[in-house]
Amino acid sequence: MQRRHLLLGGSAALLATTLPGCGGGGADAGTADTMASTSDGLSSAAGVGRTTTTTGTTATAAKARVIVVGGGMAGATVAKYLRLWSGNTIDVTLVDRNARYTSNIMSSMVLTGQRTLASLGYGYGTLASQYGVKFVADEVLAIDPVNTTVTLRNGGVLKADRIVLAPGIAFDAVPGLSDPTRMPHAWQAGAQTTLLAQQLAAMPAGGTVALTIPATPYRCPPGPYERACLLADWLRQRKPGSKLLVLDANADIVTERDNFSRAFLGLHGQVIEYRPNAVIDHVDPAAMALYLADGSRVSANVVNLIPRQRAGALVATTGLATATGGRFVPVDVLSYACTVPGAQNVHVIGDASATTQPKAGHIANQEAKVCADAIVRLVSGGLPDTGPVTNSACFSTITMSQASWLTAGFQYDPVARAMAPVAAAGGASDGWSGDHFEDMLTWFKALMADSFA
Ligand SMILES: Cc1cc2nc3c(=O)[nH]c(=O)nc-3n(C[C@H](O)[C@H](O)[C@H](O)COP(=O)(O)OP(=O)(O)OC[C@H]3O[C@@H](n4cnc5c(N)ncnc54)[C@H](O)[C@@H]3O)c2cc1C
C-alpha cells in the first residue's frame, strides 16, 4: 500500500513541478553539474567487480537476487526502488557498459552549444552508497532467460532469481551509410552528439541541414521536432540564410501537432521546410546525398540521420524481441515480465519494451517503479498490483529560450491488458514561453534525481 502511494506520489510530484513533454534543453549547466557531483565512488561502493563470477548470496542465502542490465533511465530507477521498497532485502546488481550515464534528455542543447555533454553525466555512486546497489561496469554479452544468468564481456557469469533488462535501443543499418560519422544520428547521447555539434559549427552560413525522422515507434516522439525547432532558432542566429530540411518518414507530425506545426509554419517558416512521408531508401555519404523511397534526391551540408529503432542488441540476440514486427519485447505491464514463453523471470522496461506508452525517459522511470513494486511482491509470494498508473511529461524547446509541454497519464485496462491513456490526465501547452523553459529545467532536475540520487 505504501509503495503504491509512493509511486503515485512520485508521479504527482513530477507533474506538479511542471506538467509535461519530452524534449531537451536547458541553459542551466549548474543544475546538471550539481547532479553530476553526486556521482561515482564505484570501487568502494560496488562490492562486485570486473572479475566477479557470481553475485548475491554471500550474506543471506535466502535473499532474492535481481540483476539489472542497463543503467539508464529505466535501469537506474528500478535498481534504486528495488532496494528501497524491499527494505534492502533484495540483492540488486546493476550492470552497465559505461561507468557513467549520459542523459539523452537535454542533449539537443549540446548541438546549439547551450550545454556540455559532461553536464549531462550521472554516476552510480549514490545508488551504491545510499541504497546498496552493487554496480558492475561491464558489457553484458548474453543472458540465459531460463536459468536467469548473465554473461559479461570479462568472462564472468552472474546468476540471479530474476533479470531486469533495460538496454534502451539499437538502430537499423542505413543502406549506403558505410561511415556513420558522415551522417550522425546523435540519438544516443555521446560521441555522435559531439560530432554533430562540430559539423553544425563548421557549416557555412547559408548552408543546408537535413534532419530525418524515422517511422514510429522511436525514442522520444516529440524529440526530433523539438530538435528541428531548436536548430532552426540557432541557424537563424548563428548561420544566417541557412535552411533546415525536415524529412519525416511519418505521414504527419506524430505528437504535439498544434505547437510544432505552428512553429514550423510560423516562427521558423523562413528556415524549416517540412516534408512528410519522406522515407530514406539509401544514402551516399561521399556526396552528402539522401535518396528517398519516392525516387527524389536531397543533399545537404550537414545530415542528422536518425534511423529506425529497435530494442537494444542484447534482447534481439536473445530472441525476446517478438513484438512490433520483431523490434521490441512483449511484456505484461502489471510486472513488465516478458511474455515470450520461458522468459517469465526476465522483466523488460524502458525503450526496449513494447507497450502503449511512449518511449521516453519519464515513462522509463515510471515503468521501472511499477516493475520494482511487482518484483518485491512476487519474491514475497504475492502478486503484482492490478491497477498501476503511470504518467509522462515532456517539454520541447521551441526556441533556444522557450519551451512547450505535453503530458499524458495511463491506467491499466484489464480488458485490453494494456496501459490505456486517461483523457483527463493528458494535455499540451497552448504555445510556448520562457516560463515553460524554466519549468523544464525543474522537471529535468527532479526526474534525474529520482532516478540517480
Ligand atoms: C535528443 C533526445 C531528447 C530526449 N528528451 C526527452 C525528454 O525530454 N523527456 C523524456 O521523457 N525522454 C526524452 N528522451 C528519451 C529518453 O532519453 C529515453 O526514452 C530513455 O533514455 C530510455 O531509457 P532506457 O533506460 O530504456 O534507455 P537508456 O537511457 O538509453 O539506457 C540504456 C542503458 O543500457 C546500457 N546498455 C545497453 N546495452 C548494454 C549491454 N549489453 N551491457 C551493458 N549495458 C548496456 C547503456 O549503456 C545505457 O546506459 C530523449 C531522447 C533523445 C535522444
The ligand as an ORCA input file, in Angstrom:
! r2SCAN-3c Opt
* xyz 0 1
  C      17.569     14.054    -28.076
  C      16.688     13.330    -27.094
  C      15.885     14.055    -26.226
  C      15.049     13.385    -25.331
  N      14.255     14.131    -24.497
  C      13.422     13.501    -23.643
  C      12.586     14.255    -22.747
  O      12.578     15.487    -22.752
  N      11.776     13.593    -21.893
  C      11.747     12.218    -21.840
  O      10.994     11.674    -21.042
  N      12.523     11.470    -22.683
  C      13.351     12.082    -23.561
  N      14.155     11.339    -24.400
  C      14.028      9.855    -24.404
  C      14.826      9.188    -23.285
  O      16.162      9.583    -23.326
  C      14.735      7.669    -23.450
  O      13.406      7.299    -23.648
  C      15.277      6.993    -22.179
  O      16.642      7.251    -22.051
  C      15.027      5.474    -22.227
  O      15.562      4.890    -21.084
  P      16.187      3.408    -21.130
  O      16.643      3.126    -19.758
  O      15.243      2.495    -21.802
  O      17.430      3.535    -22.120
  P      18.785      4.361    -21.903
  O      18.526      5.554    -21.060
  O      19.363      4.571    -23.243
  O      19.721      3.403    -21.063
  C      20.185      2.193    -21.591
  C      21.456      1.800    -20.843
  O      21.757      0.436    -21.112
  C      23.147      0.294    -21.291
  N      23.380     -0.932    -22.069
  C      22.791     -1.270    -23.253
  N      23.191     -2.481    -23.647
  C      24.049     -2.943    -22.697
  C      24.792     -4.145    -22.544
  N      24.727     -5.127    -23.457
  N      25.579     -4.284    -21.457
  C      25.659     -3.294    -20.520
  N      24.970     -2.126    -20.617
  C      24.165     -1.954    -21.689
  C      23.574      1.591    -21.955
  O      24.952      1.858    -21.776
  C      22.664      2.616    -21.266
  O      23.290      3.184    -20.131
  C      15.015     11.974    -25.300
  C      15.843     11.241    -26.162
  C      16.668     11.902    -27.063
  C      17.548     11.101    -27.975
*
